[in-house]
Amino acid sequence: MVKALARAHRWKRLLDEGRYASLSEMAKAEKIDRGYLGKMLRLTLLAPDIV
């Protein structure tokens, strides 16, 4: 779970920095499914006390 949270925050940071223009572009570059990427990014919205 910790690894998933770390990855999600890394991907969110890459999107925020503008390194990738879309989830589809990032998923292709990271060689992962777009749906999986979208689900994992939702982890960044968890409340801090849950994390």
Backbone torsions as a table, in degrees:
resi	resn	phi	psi	omega
1	MET	NA	-40.0	179.3
2	VAL	-63.4	-39.9	179.7
3	LYS	-64.4	-40.2	179.1
4	ALA	-64.5	-42.2	177.8
5	LEU	-62.7	-42.5	179.9
6	ALA	-62.9	-44.1	178.8
7	ARG	-63.5	-43.4	-179.2
8	ALA	-60.5	-44.0	179.7
9	HIS	-68.0	-34.5	176.9
10	ARG	-65.0	-46.2	179.9
11	TRP	-64.0	-39.0	178.2
12	LYS	-62.7	-43.0	178.9
13	ARG	-61.7	-41.5	179.2
14	LEU	-62.5	-39.3	177.6
15	LEU	-68.0	-43.6	-179.2
16	ASP	-63.5	-35.5	179.7
17	GLU	-76.3	-11.4	179.1
18	GLY	85.3	13.2	-180.0
19	ARG	-65.4	-33.9	175.9
20	TYR	-124.1	141.5	-177.6
21	ALA	-83.9	-23.5	-176.6
22	SER	-151.6	167.0	175.8
23	LEU	-64.0	-38.9	-179.7
24	SER	-61.7	-42.5	179.3
25	GLU	-64.4	-43.0	179.9
26	MET	-67.3	-42.9	179.9
27	ALA	-59.8	-41.8	178.9
28	LYS	-64.4	-44.2	-178.9
29	ALA	-67.0	-37.9	-178.5
30	GLU	-85.9	-5.5	179.8
31	LYS	59.4	47.7	175.8
32	ILE	-132.7	163.0	-180.0
33	ASP	-70.9	139.0	-178.6
34	ARG	-61.9	-39.0	179.2
35	GLY	-62.5	-42.2	177.5
36	TYR	-62.4	-43.1	179.9
37	LEU	-61.4	-44.1	179.0
38	GLY	-62.1	-41.5	178.8
39	LYS	-66.2	-40.4	-178.8
40	MET	-68.2	-35.4	179.7
41	LEU	-64.9	-24.9	176.7
42	ARG	-63.8	-22.0	178.2
43	LEU	-63.4	-25.0	-179.8
44	THR	-71.3	-11.4	-179.2
45	LEU	-93.8	-0.6	179.3
46	LEU	-66.8	147.1	177.3
47	ALA	-64.8	145.2	-178.3
48	PRO	-57.0	-35.0	-179.4
49	ASP	-70.3	-23.1	175.5
50	ILE	-76.9	-41.5	-178.9
51	VAL	-63.8	NA	NA
